[in-house]
Amino acid sequence: HRVFLALPALWLWSAFEGRRGGVDRPIDARPRTKADFGLLILAGMFFAGDLGFWHWSLQFTSVANSTLLANLAPIFVTIGSFVLFGERVSKTFLVGMAFAIGGAVILMGESFVFNLRNLFGDALGLITALFLSAYIISVGRLRARFSAGVIMAWSTLVTAVVLLPVTLVMGEGLIAQTAWGWAVLAALALVAHAGGQGLVAYALAHVPASFSAVGLLIEPVAAAILAWIILGEALSGWQGIGALAVLVGIVAARRGSR
């Protein structure tokens, strides 16, 4: 439902951007060739893998383990961009990325627990990072031709189609039991997916994919701060240091980005 319920908003966004007055006018208003559709399908499948493997990993390991391993995506994006497209990064960027990842480890390290019983779930978390990396790289390449709205609309449609049979095979319900449940799902679709992922897609036309992946490390920082404000979960001294290291690393990575 995160992707399915977001589709109406994304198609409206796509239609708006296809007009002359769109804020992100595309080179191509819509996909026309088999290659275009193939790349959009790949992006949708990569994101389906990201969501599917991450939720699967949560059944076999802790939230902290799964999230921390998924946040290793910047490493794979940087390696993938270099191997596939020859995109080089500066030493400043590498130092900033190391700082940001190290800060995320410190921030979440108190909750991270290595246990052989969690090894399968941890492996799924690492696979999540690979799929997220592939998604970021593919969207970054697509942004040279299409608007963020077009990419989000088509790739989200593919993600929804892929995840539907996965959900049915795993025996999970598709119907929320309360109006509040539907409201939560709608918020997840509109805020987290259409809003959050949509902004990531928009940014990928203006900054390198490698930096976008590093920038996403702001997520655990924001989550920790919101948990402090909303849930009263106070930050420890080490968590504060970790959050600061993430922010410093992101700034340094931006300075070292082309």
N, C-alpha and C positions, 0 to 999 in steps of 0.2 A: 504493500500500500504506500510505502514511502515514494516509490516511483510512479505507480499507477495513478494515485490521486493527484500527482503533480502535473500530469499530462495536459489537462485543459489550460492551466496557466502557462505552461511552456509553449504550447501551440499558439496561444494568443501573443506571447512574447515574440515567437518566430515570425508571425504574420506582421506584427508591428515593425520589426526590424527590416522586413522585406520591402517596406515602403520607403519612399524618398526621405521621410522625416525620421527614420530610425536612428537611434543614438549610436549604433554599431553597424553601419552599413556594410554589408558583405560584398566581396568580389563576385561571388555567385549567390543568388538569392535562394536557390534550393539545389539539392543534388540532382544531377542529370545522367551521369554515366554509371556503368557498373562499378567502376573503381571508386566513385564517390560513395555509392551505397555500401560497397565493401568496407571502406574505411570507417564509415559511421556504424556499421554493424559490429566491426571489431571493437570500437570504442565502447559500445553498449555491452558487448560480451565481457570485456575487461572489467567494466564497472559491476556487472552482475557477479563476476568472480570475486571482486573485492568485497561486496556486501555478503555474498553467500559464505565464503570461507571465513570472514570475520565473525559472523553470527554463529557459524558452526564451531569455531574455535572457543567461543564463550561457554560451550557445553563441556569442555574438557580442560580448561585452564581458567585462571582468574582474569577479571576485567583488566587489571593492571598489566599482567603479562601480555595479553592479547593486544592491548592498545599500544604498549611500548614497542612490541615487535612490529606492528603495523606502521609505526612511526619511523621505521628504518627506511621507508620509501625513498628519501632523498639520496641515499647511497646508490640504490638501484637505478633511479632516474638519471643520476650523473653518469654512471657507468654505461647505461643503455644509450644515452644521448651521444656519448663518445664513440661507442662501438658501432652503432647503427648509422649515425649521421656525422661523425667526426667533430662534434661540438666540444671544444676545449673550455676548461674553466681555469681561473687564475688561482694562485696560491692563497690569495686573500679569501676567495670564495671557499676553498677547501677548509681553511682555518675556521671561518665563520660557520660552515656546516658542522664541523667537528664540535665546535662550541655549543651550537644549538642542540645537537643530538646528545652531547654529554649533559647539557642542562636538563633535557627531557628525562634522561636516565636518573639524574639526581632527584628531580621533581617527583618521579614515580617510583624511585628505587626502594623506598620504604615499604611499598606494597608489592614489589616484585619478589617472587619466590621461585627459585629453581628447584624443581622436584621431578624425579623420573616419572612419576605418575601423571605429571602435566606435560610430558614431552610431546605427545601427539597433538595436544591443543596448542602448544608453543609452536610446533611445526606449521600448523594451520595458520597461526598468526603471522608467521614469516611468509607463507604463501600469499596471505592477504597483502603484504607489502609489495610483493612482486606484481600482483594484479593491479594494485593502485598505481604503481610506477608505470606499468604499461598503459593504463588509462590516461595518466597525465601526459605522457609522451605522445600518445595518439591524438589527444585533443589539441595539444600544442601544435602538431603538424596540420590538423584540420583547420585551425584558426587562420592559417594563411589563405584560406579560400572561403570559409563560411563564417557567419556571425555566431555569437555565443548562443543565441536563441535557437537557430537552426540546428546546431550541434546538440544542444541539450534536448530539443524535442525529439529528434530522430534516435539519438543514443538512448534516451530514457525509455522510449517505446520498445527498443530491443531489450533493454534490461528487464522491463516488466514482463515481456514475453518469455524470456529465459528463466526468470525467477518463479513464474507461476507453476510450471511442472515441478520445480525443485521443492516449492512449498507443499504441493500436494503429495509428493513422494515422501516427504518427511512427516506427513500426517498432521500438519499444523492447520489451525482453523483460519478461515478467511473473513469471518464475520465478527466484528467487535460486539461485545455483549451489552454495552451501554453507550449512551450519547457522549459521555465523557471519553470513552475509548475511541470513538470516531473523531472527536475533537483533537485528541492527542495525535492520532494518525494524520489528520489533515494538517496540523501544525508541523509535524515531522516532514510531510510532503512539501508544504509551501515554504517553510522557514529553512529547514536543514537542506532540502534537496534543491528546490527551485531557486531559493535565495542563496544558500551557501555554495552549493556546487555550481550554480549559475554564475556567481561572482568569480569562482575559480576559473571557469571556462572563459569568462570575459577577460580576466587578467592575463591569460595565456597568450593573448595577442600582443601584449605589451611588455612582458618580462619572460626570461627564459624558463623552460620547464623545470630545470634544475633548481632555480631559485624559488619557483612556485611550490615545489615540494618542501623546501626548507621553510618557507613561509607558513606552511600548514602546521608546523610544529608549535605555532601559537595556540593550537587547540588544547593541549593539556594545560597550558598556562591559564587560558580563559576558563577551562573547566574547574581548575583548582580555585580560581578567584570567585567564580560564581557559586561553587560549593561552600566557600567561606561566607559569602554574602547571604545566600538563600538558605543553606542548610546548616549554617553555623559550624562548619568543619574548618577549624582554624588551621592556618598554614604553620608548619614548623619552621625553624630557622633554616634547615637544610633545603626544604621545599622552596623557601623564599630565594635562597641562593641559586637553586636550579632554575626557577622562573626567570631570574635576572640573567643567568647565563644564556637561556634560550633567546631572550630579547637582544642581548649583545651579539649573539651569533647570527641572528637574522639580519641585524643592521650591517654587520661585517660582510655577510654573504651578499647583501644587496650592493654594497660598495665594490665588491669584487666581481659583480655580474656584468656581462656585456649589455 
